[in-house]
Amino acid sequence: METALDAGADMVGLMFFPKSPRHVSLTEACKLADMARGRAEIVAVTVNMDLDGLSRIRELVAPDWIQFHGEEAPEALAAAKVMQGTKVMKAMPVSDRSDLENALFYAVVADCILFDAKPPAGSDLPGGNGVSYDWSLLKDLDLKKPFMLSGGLTPENVQEAIRQSGAKAVDVSSGVERDKGVKDNDLIRAFLAAAKSA
């Protein structure tokens, strides 16, 4: 967290999904959020979480954003946005152009859309799999809402991904890890430097 903040990350994500190797407890999340508050926007990453769980995160962690990374309906985002009083982001899995059409339904209520690669068949994780897709599918996309690019990004390819997609913001997790779920400070610094220079 400290490395990401010092290197200029605009947002930091806290994963609330027990199946993920990046999952954090509410106690850990509170400590990490306190480190980030005022230095970067805090994103609570959730997967098919109920309103009670979202309310607990909102009350204890006070994130700036809630990211929905599961199969939540647009109505669930709208309800959470009103009840939690935070900005909401919807992760959309992409493998081909037809997947982009679903984003139109979510763009009505979401403050931002995160385009991520579809997970490999049989994966328990909806994201963070280190898989990429054809980033040029996003070029000239007009959702009337900001979007972020995710999926298989690394310090070596993030500039090309930005060029191909036209994305103004990127999201990384596995691409800055030395082992699954274990972040590498040098990779974090290299990724942020490459992304910002693009």
N, C-alpha and C positions, 0 to 999 in steps of 0.2 A: 504493500500500500504506500509506504513512504517513498519508495523508488518511483512509482507511477506518479505520485503527486509532485515530487521534485522535478521529474522529467516533463511535467506540463500536461498531464492527462486532464481533459475537460470533464470527463465522467468516470466514475468507478462503479463496478457492479458487485453486488453481494448476492450470492447464489443461495436461494432457499428451495432446494430440491434434494431430498435425502439420497437419491440414487446417484447424484453427481459427485465425482471426487472433489469438486470445488465447494460442496455444501458447507455452509457455516451455521452455527447455532445462533439463536437470538442474542446470547451473551457476547459471543465473538463479534457478531454484526454490530452491536451497539458500540463496542470498542473501536472497530474499524470505521464506523460512521463518524464517531467523534474525531478521529484523526483527519477525516476528509472534509468535514463540515466547514464551509466557508472557503475551501480551496478547490473543490470540484463538486459537481452535481453527483448525488448518490442515487444509484439505481438498484431497486430491489428486484431481482430476477426470480420469477415464480413460474410454476408449471401447474395449471389446472387447480389452483388453490381456491378454497372457498372464502367467502366474505369474512368469516371469523378470523381465519388465518391472516388475511390481508389487513384486517383491523388491528390485529396484534402487532404486526410489523410496523404499521403506520404509527401506532401509539408508542412503541418502544424504540424503533430505529429512526423514525421520521425521515424517510427517503424523499427525494425530490421527484422521483419517477418510480412507477411500478411497470416492470416489463413483463408482459404475458407471453410465455414461450411454449404454451401448450395448445390445446384445441378449444380454447375459450371462444365463445360467440361474441359478436360485436356488442350485444346487449350486456354481456358481463363486463366488458370494458367500460361501457357507459355508466353502469351501476357503480362500479368501483371508483370511477372518476368523480362522480357526485358524492359518494359516501366517504371516500378517503381524502378528497381534496388535493390530489396529486396529479401531475401529468402522467399520461399513460402511453406506453409504447407496445406495439404488437409485433412479435417476431413472425415472419412469414417464410415457410420453407419453399425453396426454389430449386427446380431442376431444368425447367424449360419455360417458354414464354407464356404458356397457358396458366402457369402458377401465379403470374402477376395479376390476373383478373381478380383473384380473391382479395387482393390488397385493397381494391376499390371499396369493398364493403366496410373494411376496417378503417380506412382513411377518413370516413365520415366522423368517427368518434375518437380515433387515436390522435395523439399529438405528434407522433412519429412512427414510421414503419421501419422495422429492422429486417432486411432481407438476408436470410441465412440459407446455407445449403440444406437440402433434404438429408435427413440422417440415413446412413446405410441401412439396408434391410436387417431387421432383427435387433437394432440398437435400442437400448433402454433410455438413451439420452436424446432429447429433441435438438440439441445443439452442442457446441464444444467438441465436435468429432474430428476437427481438422480437415474437413472435406470442403472442396471448393466447387464452383459451377461457372458457367459462362457469364462473367461479370458484365459483358457488353449488352446483355439483355436489359439492363437497367438504364442504358444510355438514352437520354431524351425522355425518360419516363416522367409524366406529369401527374402527380397524385394530388396536387394542391396542398400537400403536407411535406415536411422534411422527411428524408429517408436516410438510413444508415446501411452500410455494407458490412457483412460479416460472412464468415465461412472460408476456412482454409487460409486466412491471411497470415503472413509472416513478415519479418523485417525485409526479406529479400523480394517479396512480390507485392507489397502494399502499394507502392507507387504505380505499378502497372495496373493494379486493380482499380485504383482511383482514376487513372487515365481512361481505362476501358468503360467504367461505369458512370463516370461523372459525379460520383458520390462526394458530398461535402463533409461526411463524417464516417468513421470506420470503427468497428468493434473487434476486439481480439481477445482470445482466451488461450486455447491450446497452442497457438502460434508463438506464444512467449513462455512456454513451459519446457523445462529440461526433462521432466517426467510427467505423466498424466496427473494433473492436479497440483503440480509443484512449479510455481513461477520462478523464472530466472531473471535476476535483476539486469544483467547485461542485455538480454533479449528485449526486455521491457524498454530500456533506454534506446536501443537501436530501432525498435518498432516506432516509438513516438517520434524520434528524430526523422525517420524516413517519412512517416505520415505527414508530419508538419511541413517538411520541405517540399512535399508534393503540391 
